[in-house]
C-alpha cells in the first residue's frame, strides 16, 4: 500500500520532467544552433555548392517555401533556415545545384499534410504531456486540501438505508419494538403529537459485546425510509483540540438539512466518558467534544426531527449528563439470548448452510448457554469450515461439537502427550465433576467431558445449568460450588495427592463464595451487603468495589468464605466416596474414548457400561418418542 502511495505522489513530477525534456529536445536547446539566412545569402551558398542537406516545405499561408539544411563545416546539431519565393525559377536553381553537387534533398509539395504531420509529431505530444501533468497535479492538490479539512463530520449518509432488516435480527422482540417506535414516529409524527407524546431524542443500546446492538441499528437503517447517518465515537476525537466539537456541529448541521433523520453513534463510550475522572485529569479534546454533543442534543438550539441512536457495552463509564432525560431518554438493554432466542439466531445463520438430518438447532441452542449472537454465528461458521476441511458434503453434529469446543477453549492439542499417570489423574479429575453433576440436583450438568488438552487446560468439561434461570437460590449456589470442587476431591480420594488442575475450579468457586457472603447476604453474617460494584473503571478493575466494613469484619468474611468452601468440599468428598464405582467407570471410559457426551454419561450412570452405537440410537429414538408424546399432550391440553 505504501509503495502505491509513493508512486502516485511522484507521477505528476515525472510527467512534468518528461514534458520539459521534450520541449528542450524539440527546440534544440541541447547544443543545437540554427542560422537564419536571407534569400540572397541562401542563393550565394547554393551557387558556391556549400549545401550538403536541404529540406523544402511550402508554407500554407503564403507564396513561399521554407527551407532548412546544412552547409559544409556544420556540426551535427547546427543548421540554417531561410524562405524563398514559390516559383519555378527558384526550384530550377536548386535542382541545377543538386546536379553539380549531389547533396541530400527532401521536398514536400503538400503544405496541409506537412503541417499536420509537424503538429502531430512536434506539438501534440507536448500538449498531452503538459496537460496530463497539470491534471494529475491538480487532483493531488485537491486531495491534499481535503485531508486538511479536519472539521468536517465523518458521518456517512445512507439515503435508502441498508440491506439489513428486522427479519435478519432474530430474537430481541422487545428491543425491536422499542426502536420500531422511532421509525413509526418519523413516518407519521402527527399520530404521536395528537396524543401529546414526545418522542425520545436519544436511544442508548446497552449490552454485552456481540449481542446485536450494531445489527439492530443496521436494521433500523434498513426499515426506515428517512436519511440515516452512522459514525463511530472514535471518529470525533483527533489530535488537535476543537476538531471533535467542530465535527459534532457539522454532523448536526447536515442532519438538520435532511431532517427528519436518524443518527447512529457506535461505541459512544469513546467520546462520552465521565468528565474530570482519572488520576491524570481530564482529556480536553474529548471533554470539549462531549460538551458540544450535550449542547446539540438538548441545549438552547432546537434539533427537531433528529433522533440519536447510540450503542455501548460500557454504560458505567458514560457521563451522567449524557443519560439524563432530554438527551438519551431511553435505554434499551440488549441481553444475551435465551434458549428460544438462540434457536432463532441459529436459524438465521443456518440459511445458506447444508446440515445433516441429525442436526437439530434446538439441541445446539440447549448446549450453548451464555453464547451471544456473534458467538453463535462464529460457531456455525467454524462448523462449516471443519466440514469443508474434512471433505464432507454436509455439516454433522461432529463438526458442531468440535466447533463448540474450538470457540470456548481453542483447537485440540492432540500432539501434546501425557504420561500414563498424568492422563489417568486428568481422567479421574473430570470424572469427579461428572459424578457430582449426576448426583446433585442443582449442580451444573456436564454436557461434554474430554481429556484432550485444549488451550491452557489439560482436560475440559462443559458444565451448564440444568435450567436457565434469572435468580439463584442458596442451595443452587452451594451445589454449584460442590460440583466445581469435584475434580480436586476425586484426585485426593484416588491418588491421595493433588495437582494444579483445579486452579480454574477454585477461582470460580471462590468468586461464588465471596459473592454469597459480601453481596447476597447468604452467610451467618446476616443479610448485609458489604461490597458493591461501582463505576470507577478508570482506576482499574481491582479498585472497582466499595468496601463498607472494618478489618474485624474482613476477618469474619474470610472465615465465612472458608466455611462455605470447606462444607462443600466435605459434601463432595462424601458423594464421590459413596459413588466410587461410578467414578472409576467414567474415568476408564474416558481413558479409552478420550471424549464423552452427556448422553453417554447418562447411559453409563443408568446401565453401568459404555453404550454401543445401537444403544445410543435406541436412546435417541426413546427420547424423540417421549418428546413427541409430551408435545401431543400439551397441544391437546391447549386445545381444551
Secondary structure, 3 states (H helix, E strand, C coil): CHHHHHHHHHHHHHHHHHHHHHHHHHCCCCCCEEEECCHHHHHHHHHCCCEEEEEEEECCCCCEEEEEEEECCCCCCEEEEEEEECCHHHHHHHHHHHHHCCCEEEEECCHHHHHHHHHHHHHHHHHHHHHHHHHHHHHHHHHHHHHCCCCCCCCEEECCCCCCCHHHCCCCHHHHHHHHHHHHHHHCHHHHHCCCCCCCCEEEEECCCCCCHHHHHHHHHHHCCCEEEEEEHHHCCCCCCCHHHHHHHHHHHHHHHCCCEEEEEECHHHCCECCCCCCCCCCHHHHHHHHHHHHHHHCCCCCCCEEEEEEECCHHHECHHHHCCCCCCEEEECCCCCHHHHHHHHHHHCCCCCECCCCCHHHHHHCCCCCCHHHHHHHHHHHHHHHHHCCCCCECHHHHHHHHHHHHHCCECCCCCCCHHHHHHHHHHHHHHHHHHHHCCCCCEEEEEECCCECCECCEEEEECCCCCCCCCHHHHHHHHHHHCHHHHHHHHHHCCCCHHHHHHHHHHHHHHHHHHHCCCCCCCCCCCCEEECCCHHHCHHHCEEECCCHHHHHHHHHHHHHHHHHHHHHHHHHHHHCHHHHHHHHHHHHHHCEEEHHHHHHHHHHCCCCCHHHHHHHHHHHHHHHHHHHHHHHHHHHC
